[in-house]
C-alpha cells in the first residue's frame, strides 16, 4: 500500500507544530521527497548520494533544500555535494558542511554553502560563516526549514568575516545584481525575533566595532522607521521602493543614501536624535548591520518585541544603579486592564521609562474604542488621542528618547514625552511645554513604576510634599505639668518612590484612578504606617496585587506590589482628611496617657499620697479609647500572584504542557497587506507562565459586582468573582477597610484567603494573646562577633543555630563568648525551657532550650517567649503547628529581607488547652528530646570508636604562630598560602599514619568523582533538589529540600543516585558527608555537591566512609585542601587525595550499626514531634467542629 508523504512526515516529526515549521517549502517540493518504509523505520533516498538513509528531521530539511537548489534554482546534480570536509588552516573542520554548491561539475571552487538544522534549532550561523570564510564561497544559506528570520537566512560574504543579508540565493544563471532587486514596502515583513537580529548584528560587526552598540542599533531603528513612514503604500509606485536597503554598489557608495535618511529623520525628530548625528560604523560594518534589518517592517513588528529589544540593549547595570527597571509587560497589561482607560480620559506616567504604560494604554483604547467606533478612520483618531490624552516624563535622557521612538512606532504621531525630573518643581520652569501639559494639570489616570532606589535630600524639593513631613509629638514637662504637643516635622530625606506616590495622588483629578508599583515595605512596615494613612485619607484603595519576588529579576529581587486607588471625590475628601488628623490627635492622647501613667506610678512609688501629687496626676489618667473609625467602609480587592513569568534567575518562564513543550497561543496583531491597508493578522506566541491576566479578570468581575463605574464597559467573560477565585492558582480575597490589621497593613500576602480561613477557625476557640501567657523579649542588638570563641563556658545563640527543635549544646559550629562579655548581656539571657522563634532567615522556626542547659545569651534574631501562664512544651508544639506557623508567616514584613518584628509577637494568639492535654503534649516532646539526645550521643560514640580503632587517644589541634616547610613540598603541593602548612594538619596525618592501619586515598576506593547538576528554577512541586544545606550531621534532609520541575531522567549528566552512594559538600559549608538511604535515590543533587560511589572491590563500607569524612580526621584533611577567597571549595582532584584508614570489616560494621541506630533515634524524635504537632492541630480541629 502506498503511503502518503504527509503521513510519513507526521510520523517522523511527531509534534505537528514541528512539522508545520517546514513552511519554507511548498507542497510540490515535499512531494518530491523519496520517503519509504523499511521494516519499522522510515528511510529517505538522497538525490545527490543516490543512497538511502534513516529519515531524521535534519535529513528531511537537507533533502528539501537540495530539491529547491536543483528544481527551482537550476543547479545540476553534478554541481551539488553533501557532507563535505572543509579545510581550515592546516587541518579540517570537526563538522562536515551539509551542502556545497560548486561553480562547475569538477567540484573545486565552492559557490554556495548551506548549513541545515532540524526544525526549531537556531544555532549554526557562526559555523556557516567559518566555512564561507575558509573556502571563499561568496554565498551561504542557513535554515531549519521554517520561514521568517528565525527559520532561514541568506548570506553574502562581502569581505573576510563580514556578511550581509540577502533576500534569496542566486539561481544558476543569475548574478548578485539579479538577487539585489529593489525592496518595496510591500516586501517588508514583521520580525518574529528582533533580539535575535540584534544579536546577529553584534556577533557579525558591532561587538568589535568599538562603538556604542545601543546608539548604533537605535540609529538604525530610527532611520528604518523613517524610511517606512515615507515610502508609499501603493505597491507599484516608484516611491514604494525602500531606500533602507543594500545594493551591489561598494559600501562607500551606499553610505550617502543612509546618511541622507538619517539627516531627514533628525530634521523631523531632533528630540530623539539631534541634527548632525552621524553613524559611527565603518561603511562595511554599516552595510552588514543594515542588511540584517532591510527586510523588516518595524511598523508591523509586535511592539512588545521592540520593547524587549530595547530592554536587551540597555545595560541592566546602569538602570539598576538608579533603581530603574523595565516594568514587566504582564504587569503593565494587568494594570491597564484593571483601570480600563477610556478615550476621553487623560493619562500620565511621571516615571515613564520607555513608555510601557502609555503604549499599552494607546493599544487598549485603540482596540476597545477607536477601531469599534471608527472602523475606517481610527488611524487619524489614534494620533489625535495620543497627542491630547497621553503624557509622560522621565529624568533619564536615554529612556526618554526610547519612549518617544516607541510612541511614534505605536502610532501616536508627535509625542508628549518629556525629559524632566517630575519631583523637582524648580526644573519645571525650564520647559514651557511641560508646564503647560503636565505641571499645571491634573489627570484622570496615572500609571507608573517609580524608581525603587535613591533618596531626595534637597529641602526645596521636600517642602512641596506632605509625605516629606512626619507627624511627631514634643513632650513638655514642668514640676507640676506634662503636655504633649503635635508637631509636623520635615524629614532630612525621603525615598523617591514615596515622593512619587505623593506627587501622583495630588496630580489625580477627583475620582481619578491610579496604579503604582511600590516596594513591599510601604505596604507592611510599621515605619510606613503614616504613608498608608495618607493614602487612605486621599483615595479609596481599590486593590493591592502582590507581585512574585521574581517579577523584576534579574535586575532586583525586591518584593513589590501594585497599588490601585481612586481619589476621593470633593464631597468625600474633607471627611477623610479630618479622619487623618483625628488619628494623629488620638496618637498624641495615647502618648500623653502613657507618660502621665508612668509619671504617676513613679511618684506613688515614693510613698506619696494621691492628694499630694501634682493636680494633673492626682486622678488615674483616662485612656483615650480606640482610634477613630474611618468615615466610611468599603471593601478592598487583594490578590497575590504565584506565577510571575520569570524563574529564579530572571529568565522567562514559559507555560509548558505535560510533556514539557512550551505552549503557544494566537495573538491578534495589526499589519499591512500588499495594498498598504491595515488588516488583522495572528501571530503565534509563546505563553508566559503568569497569573496576572487571571487576576485582572477576577478584579473586573469583583468590580462589576461593586458597581465600579469605570468597569462598566470593560471586557468581561461573565464569570463571578467567586467563580474566578475557586480553584485558581493565584490567591485573592476581599477585606473591608475597617477590618485592616492594627497598623493598617495593606499587603495582599497578609490577607491571603488561607490565612483568613485559619484565623476564623482560631477565633472559635477564644485564643489568648501571647502577651497574656508569656513574657516576650529578644536577644542582644549589638555586634559582638569579634568576641566569638570556638569553645568556652558561655554559649551564644545566633539565628542560624535554631536549625532544629532541640538545640544542641555541643554543636560543631557553636559560638561561645568570654565571661566578661556574657556578664554584660544580662538583658539578652535565655533560660532553660524558653521557647525561641527565628525572626529573620528561616522565619518562624521554633525551638526550645533544653531543661538541662545553663543560662545562655543570644542574638536579636531570636524572639524569646518565656511562658508563665502556659506550658512551654505545648506552646512550642503549637507554634510549630500549622495554626502557629500561619501566624508567623502572615506577620512577616519587609521588601528585600522579609522578617518578623518583636512588636507583632504580643498579638499572636494561642488557644489554652486543658491541663491533661498539656501534660500529654509535654510527655511527647520530652520523649522526643530524649530520642534526639540519644541520636547525637550515638553518632559521637561512633566517632569515638573510629578513634579507638586507630589507637588515637589524644589529638592535638592547637594552633602555633608559625611553621616551616620546604621548597620541595611547596612545589609539590602547588600552594604557598600559610594556611596549608598549619601544624595541626601535619599532626592529623601523622596520627593516621602512626596507627599502623592500612591507608588508601579516597580516589583509590571510589569511581571518578562527579559534581551534581546546577539548576536554580525551583518550584512548589517536582523532584527533590539536594543542596549544600540539606547535607548535615551525616544525614540528607529531604523534608526541607527544594523542588525542581525536572525528572532525574531529563538531566543530561550522569549523577543519578543509588542507595549507598555518599554525597559530599564541596563548596560553602564544605566537608559534610552523608549516605544515600533507600527511598532517597529519586533526587537531583546540586553542582556544589560531589557524588562518591564506592568501587565493588573497595575495602570500606559507605557508612564508615561518610563518618570518617565527617570526623575530625577527615575534615582536617579537607579543610587543608580547600581554596578560594571568602567562599571556599575543594576540587575533585584534591578530594581524591584524602587518606582513608582501612580498619577491619567487623569494626566498620559495628560503627555502621551505631550510625544506623543514631539515625533511627533521630527518626523517632521527628516522629514524636510530628505527632505532638498533629495532636495540637487535631484538638483545635475537633473543638472547631464541635463548637
Rosetta blueprint (number, residue, H / E / L):
1 X L
2 X L
3 X L
4 X L
5 X H
6 X H
7 X H
8 X H
9 X H
10 X H
11 X H
12 X H
13 X H
14 X L
15 X L
16 X H
17 X H
18 X H
19 X H
20 X H
21 X L
22 X L
23 X L
24 X L
25 X L
26 X L
27 X H
28 X H
29 X H
30 X H
31 X H
32 X L
33 X L
34 X L
35 X E
36 X E
37 X E
38 X E
39 X L
40 X L
41 X E
42 X E
43 X E
44 X E
45 X E
46 X L
47 X L
48 X L
49 X L
50 X L
51 X L
52 X E
53 X E
54 X E
55 X L
56 X L
57 X H
58 X H
59 X H
60 X H
61 X H
62 X H
63 X H
64 X H
65 X H
66 X H
67 X H
68 X H
69 X H
70 X H
71 X H
72 X H
73 X L
74 X L
75 X L
76 X L
77 X H
78 X H
79 X H
80 X E
81 X E
82 X E
83 X E
84 X E
85 X L
86 X L
87 X E
88 X E
89 X L
90 X L
91 X E
92 X E
93 X L
94 X L
95 X L
96 X L
97 X E
98 X E
99 X E
100 X E
101 X E
102 X E
103 X L
104 X L
105 X L
106 X L
107 X L
108 X L
109 X L
110 X E
111 X E
112 X E
113 X E
114 X E
115 X E
116 X E
117 X L
118 X L
119 X L
120 X L
121 X L
122 X L
123 X L
124 X L
125 X H
126 X H
127 X H
128 X H
129 X H
130 X H
131 X H
132 X H
133 X H
134 X H
135 X H
136 X L
137 X L
138 X L
139 X E
140 X E
141 X E
142 X E
143 X E
144 X L
145 X L
146 X L
147 X L
148 X L
149 X L
150 X L
151 X L
152 X E
153 X E
154 X E
155 X E
156 X E
157 X E
158 X E
159 X E
160 X L
161 X L
162 X E
163 X E
164 X E
165 X E
166 X E
167 X L
168 X L
169 X L
170 X L
171 X L
172 X L
173 X L
174 X L
175 X L
176 X H
177 X H
178 X H
179 X H
180 X L
181 X L
182 X L
183 X L
184 X E
185 X H
186 X H
187 X H
188 X L
189 X E
190 X L
191 X L
192 X L
193 X L
194 X H
195 X H
196 X H
197 X H
198 X H
199 X H
200 X H
201 X H
202 X H
203 X H
204 X H
205 X L
206 X H
207 X H
208 X H
209 X L
210 X L
211 X L
212 X L
213 X H
214 X H
215 X H
216 X H
217 X H
218 X H
219 X H
220 X H
221 X H
222 X H
223 X H
224 X H
225 X H
226 X H
227 X H
228 X H
229 X H
230 X H
231 X L
232 X L
233 X L
234 X L
235 X L
236 X L
237 X L
238 X H
239 X H
240 X H
241 X E
242 X L
243 X L
244 X L
245 X L
246 X L
247 X L
248 X L
249 X L
250 X L
251 X H
252 X H
253 X H
254 X H
255 X H
256 X H
257 X H
258 X H
259 X H
260 X H
261 X H
262 X H
263 X H
264 X H
265 X H
266 X H
267 X H
268 X H
269 X L
270 X L
271 X L
272 X L
273 X L
274 X L
275 X L
276 X L
277 X L
278 X L
279 X L
280 X L
281 X L
282 X L
283 X H
284 X H
285 X H
286 X H
287 X H
288 X H
289 X H
290 X H
291 X H
292 X H
293 X H
294 X L
295 X L
296 X E
297 X L
298 X H
299 X H
300 X H
301 X L
302 X L
303 X H
304 X H
305 X H
306 X H
307 X H
308 X H
309 X H
310 X H
311 X H
312 X H
313 X H
314 X L
315 X L
316 X H
317 X H
318 X H
319 X H
320 X H
321 X H
322 X L
323 X L
324 X L
325 X L
326 X L
327 X L
328 X L
329 X H
330 X H
331 X H
332 X H
333 X H
334 X H
335 X H
336 X H
337 X H
338 X H
339 X H
340 X L
341 X L
342 X L
343 X L
344 X L
345 X L
346 X L
347 X E
348 X E
349 X E
350 X L
351 X L
352 X L
353 X L
354 X L
355 X L
356 X H
357 X H
358 X H
359 X H
360 X H
361 X H
362 X H
363 X H
364 X H
365 X H
366 X H
367 X H
368 X H
369 X H
370 X H
371 X H
372 X H
373 X H
374 X L
375 X L
376 X L
377 X L
378 X H
379 X H
380 X H
381 X H
382 X H
383 X H
384 X H
385 X H
386 X H
387 X H
388 X H
389 X H
390 X E
391 X E
392 X E
393 X E
394 X E
395 X L
396 X L
397 X H
398 X H
399 X H
400 X H
401 X H
402 X H
403 X H
404 X H
405 X H
406 X H
407 X H
408 X H
409 X H
410 X H
411 X L
412 X L
413 X L
414 X L
415 X L
416 X L
417 X E
418 X E
419 X E
420 X L
421 X L
422 X L
423 X L
424 X L
425 X H
426 X H
427 X H
428 X H
429 X L
430 X L
431 X L
432 X H
433 X H
434 X H
435 X H
436 X H
437 X H
438 X H
439 X H
440 X L
441 X L
442 X L
443 X E
444 X E
445 X E
446 X E
447 X E
448 X E
449 X L
450 X L
451 X L
452 X L
453 X L
454 X L
455 X E
456 X E
457 X L
458 X L
459 X H
460 X H
461 X H
462 X H
463 X L
464 X L
465 X L
466 X H
467 X H
468 X H
469 X E
470 X E
471 X E
472 X E
473 X E
474 X E
475 X E
476 X E
477 X E
478 X L
479 X L
480 X L
481 X L
482 X E
483 X E
484 X E
485 X E
486 X E
487 X E
488 X E
489 X E
490 X E
491 X L
492 X L
493 X L
494 X E
495 X E
496 X H
497 X H
498 X H
499 X H
500 X H
501 X H
502 X H
503 X H
504 X H
505 X H
506 X H
507 X H
508 X E
509 X E
510 X E
511 X E
512 X E
513 X E
514 X E
515 X E
516 X E
517 X E
518 X E
519 X E
520 X L
521 X H
522 X H
523 X H
524 X H
525 X L
526 X H
527 X H
528 X H
529 X H
530 X H
531 X H
532 X H
533 X H
534 X H
535 X H
536 X H
537 X H
538 X H
539 X E
540 X E
541 X E
542 X E
543 X E
544 X E
545 X E
546 X E
547 X L
548 X L
549 X L
550 X L
551 X L
552 X L
553 X L
554 X L
555 X L
556 X L
557 X L
558 X L
559 X L
560 X E
561 X E
562 X E
563 X E
564 X E
565 X E
566 X E
567 X E
568 X L
569 X L
570 X H
571 X H
572 X H
573 X H
574 X H
575 X H
576 X H
577 X H
578 X H
579 X H
580 X H
581 X H
582 X H
583 X H
584 X H
585 X H
586 X H
587 X H
588 X H
589 X H
590 X H
591 X H
592 X H
593 X H
594 X H
595 X H
596 X H
597 X H
598 X H
599 X H
600 X H
601 X H
602 X H
603 X H
604 X H
605 X L
606 X L
607 X L
608 X L
609 X L
610 X H
611 X H
612 X H
613 X L
614 X L
615 X H
616 X H
617 X H
618 X L
619 X L
620 X L
621 X L
622 X L
623 X L
624 X L
625 X L
626 X L
627 X L
628 X L
629 X L
630 X L
631 X L
632 X L
633 X L
634 X L
635 X E
636 X E
637 X E
638 X E
639 X E
640 X E
641 X L
642 X L
643 X L
644 X E
645 X L
646 X E
647 X L
648 X L
649 X L
650 X L
651 X L
652 X E
653 X L
654 X E
655 X L
656 X E
657 X L
658 X L
659 X L
660 X L
661 X L
662 X E
663 X L
664 X E
665 X E
666 X E
667 X E
668 X E
669 X E
670 X E
671 X E
672 X E
673 X L
674 X L
675 X L
676 X L
677 X L
678 X E
679 X E
680 X E
681 X E
682 X E
683 X E
684 X E
685 X E
686 X E
687 X L
688 X E
689 X L
690 X E
691 X L
692 X H
693 X H
694 X H
695 X H
696 X H
697 X H
698 X H
699 X H
700 X H
701 X H
702 X H
703 X H
704 X H
705 X H
706 X L
707 X L
708 X L
709 X H
710 X H
711 X H
712 X L
713 X L
714 X L
715 X L
716 X L
717 X L
718 X L
719 X L
720 X L
721 X H
722 X H
723 X H
724 X H
725 X H
726 X L
727 X L
728 X L
729 X L
730 X L
731 X E
732 X E
733 X E
734 X E
735 X E
736 X E
737 X H
738 X H
739 X H
740 X L
741 X L
742 X L
743 X L
744 X L
745 X L
746 X L
747 X L
748 X H
749 X H
750 X H
751 X H
752 X L
753 X H
754 X H
755 X H
756 X H
757 X H
758 X H
759 X H
760 X H
761 X H
762 X H
763 X H
764 X L
765 X L
766 X L
767 X L
768 X E
769 X E
770 X H
771 X H
772 X H
773 X H
774 X E
775 X E
776 X E
777 X E
778 X E
779 X L
780 X E
781 X L
782 X L
783 X L
784 X L
785 X H
786 X H
787 X H
788 X L
789 X E
790 X L
791 X L
792 X L
793 X L
794 X L
795 X E
796 X E
797 X E
798 X L
799 X H
800 X H
801 X H
802 X L
803 X L
804 X L
805 X L
806 X E
807 X L
808 X L
809 X L
810 X L
811 X L
812 X L
813 X L
814 X L
815 X E
816 X E
817 X L
818 X L
819 X H
820 X H
821 X H
822 X H
823 X L
824 X L
825 X L
826 X H
827 X H
828 X H
829 X E
830 X E
831 X L
832 X L
833 X L
834 X L
835 X E
836 X E
837 X E
838 X E
839 X L
840 X L
841 X L
842 X L
843 X L
844 X L
845 X L
846 X E
847 X E
848 X E
849 X L
850 X L
851 X L
852 X L
853 X L
854 X L
855 X L
856 X E
857 X E
858 X E
859 X E
860 X L
861 X L
862 X E
863 X E
864 X E
865 X E
866 X E
867 X E
868 X L
869 X L
870 X L
871 X L
872 X H
873 X H
874 X H
875 X H
876 X H
877 X H
878 X H
879 X H
880 X H
881 X L
882 X H
883 X H
884 X H
885 X H
886 X H
887 X H
888 X H
889 X H
890 X H
891 X L
892 X L
893 X E
894 X L
895 X L
896 X L
897 X L
898 X L
899 X E
900 X L
901 X L
902 X H
903 X H
904 X H
905 X H
906 X L
907 X L
908 X L
909 X E
910 X E
911 X L
912 X L
913 X L
914 X L
915 X H
916 X H
917 X H
918 X H
919 X H
920 X H
921 X H
922 X H
923 X H
924 X H
925 X H
926 X H
927 X H
928 X H
929 X H
930 X H
931 X H
932 X H
933 X H
934 X H
935 X H
936 X H
937 X H
938 X H
939 X H
940 X H
941 X H
942 X H
943 X H
944 X H
945 X H
946 X H
947 X H
948 X H
949 X H
950 X L
951 X L
952 X L
953 X L
954 X L
955 X L
956 X L
957 X L
958 X L
959 X L
960 X L
961 X L
962 X L
963 X L
964 X L
965 X L
966 X L
967 X H
968 X H
969 X H
970 X H
971 X H
972 X H
973 X H
974 X L
975 X L
976 X L
977 X L
978 X H
979 X H
980 X H
981 X H
982 X L
983 X H
984 X H
985 X H
986 X H
987 X H
988 X H
989 X H
990 X H
991 X H
992 X H
993 X H
994 X L
995 X L
996 X L
997 X L
998 X L
999 X E
1000 X E
1001 X E
1002 X H
1003 X H
1004 X H
1005 X H
1006 X E
1007 X L
1008 X L
1009 X L
1010 X E
1011 X E
1012 X L
1013 X L
1014 X L
1015 X L
1016 X L
1017 X L
1018 X E
1019 X E
1020 X L
1021 X L
1022 X L
1023 X E
1024 X E
1025 X E
1026 X E
1027 X L
1028 X H
1029 X H
1030 X H
1031 X E
1032 X E
1033 X L
1034 X L
1035 X E
1036 X E
1037 X L
1038 X L
1039 X L
1040 X L
1041 X L
1042 X E
1043 X E
1044 X E
1045 X L
1046 X L
1047 X L
1048 X H
1049 X H
1050 X H
1051 X L
1052 X L
1053 X L
1054 X L
1055 X L
1056 X L
1057 X L
1058 X L
1059 X L
1060 X L
1061 X L
1062 X E
1063 X E
1064 X E
1065 X E
1066 X L
1067 X E
1068 X L
1069 X L
1070 X L
1071 X L
1072 X L
1073 X E
1074 X E
1075 X E
1076 X L
1077 X L
1078 X L
1079 X L
1080 X L
1081 X L
1082 X L
1083 X L
1084 X E
1085 X E
1086 X L
1087 X L
1088 X L
1089 X E
1090 X E
1091 X E
1092 X E
1093 X L
1094 X E
1095 X L
1096 X L
1097 X L
1098 X L
1099 X L
1100 X L
1101 X L
1102 X H
1103 X H
1104 X H
1105 X H
1106 X H
1107 X H
1108 X H
1109 X H
1110 X H
1111 X L
1112 X H
1113 X H
1114 X H
1115 X H
1116 X H
1117 X H
1118 X H
1119 X H
1120 X H
1121 X H
1122 X L
1123 X E
1124 X L
1125 X L
1126 X L
1127 X L
1128 X L
1129 X E
1130 X L
1131 X L
1132 X H
1133 X H
1134 X H
1135 X H
1136 X L
1137 X L
1138 X L
1139 X E
1140 X E
1141 X E
1142 X L
1143 X L
1144 X L
1145 X H
1146 X H
1147 X H
1148 X H
1149 X H
1150 X H
1151 X H
1152 X H
1153 X H
1154 X H
1155 X H
1156 X H
1157 X H
1158 X H
1159 X H
1160 X H
1161 X H
1162 X H
1163 X H
1164 X H
1165 X H
1166 X H
1167 X H
1168 X H
1169 X H
1170 X H
1171 X H
1172 X H
1173 X H
1174 X H
1175 X H
1176 X H
1177 X H
1178 X H
1179 X H
1180 X H
1181 X H
1182 X H
1183 X H
1184 X H
1185 X H
1186 X L
1187 X L
